[in-house]
Amino acid sequence: MKVFSLVLIAFVVGLTAGYYQWGRSEPTASVEPVLKEMIRETPPPVGRELSEFEGLIVVAETLIQQGDYRASVDVLLEADIAAASSVEQEAVVYRLREAVNGRVGELQQLGLLDEIDRLYESLTLSMPEQAEYYILLAEHRIEMNNRELALPVLAQIENHHQLGGRARELIRQINAPLEPQPLANIPLIRVGDQFLVDAEIDNETTTRLLLDTGASMTILDPDLLLRLGYTLDGPRTGFNTAGGRVRAPVVEISSLALAGVSLYPMMVGALELEGRVSGLLGMDFLRRFEFQIDQDQGVLVIIDQRAQ
């Protein structure tokens, strides 16, 4: 450590006179109050050698100005060891925050996200009293979907007097059950007290169907099925209609999809319906999924496919 200090002091002696007058200069508005106080109270280094701490700080500031954030972080960690008072430690913390932010920005641009993790982790080991780096490390791991690795980091500071609340909040978020993400939000067209939905048949044609949760089987117009190349001479089954119960052919189509959510193959009834719809979407499609109908928003929410 003493050898390193002598090298740093020798480097600082070679700097311009402006650096030697840094203790006399007026601090800028962006400098924190504790740092302003330190600058006012520190005697100008003219006529004496810089202390080890002062030399490290000057070198770190030079590196930050040059954009060498990686080296400035290393120097500031040495300065933290050399700090002899709480004021000097605050001066290190202030400059280290700038250096770390600069280094993280560089690594993000390069896509080196694992290096960001290693940087934050090294800071928690070197400066365990600085809880903010535990938070940053945990938040970074959460963003990278490493939620389980964030938990032991947060556990170390969950009782911290300032950041413990944030740590406990993140722990609750990690341990909370994940909300299922919808597979699709499918717009519904309201017609009176009914809803219509656009469906794609066999990846060839799109048609508009009446959403009917009371129907056990999906129905398509016979002319639509004929245009798709199907024949209607297969088995027949009974359907309840407004005019009474009728028998109609049942056809196996290749697929039916709503906004990319598909079932294939699928049995449908071939039956002409009244109105301007080409059929109805029944529960034989819907029961394959966890779904919700949001009537206020006019959306059919497909949440997940049920185990069959």
Summary of the structure (lengths in Angstrom):
residues: 308
radius of gyration: 34.6
end to end distance: 68.2
largest distance: 108.6
contacts: 860
relative contact order: 0.08
helix: 44%
strand: 22%
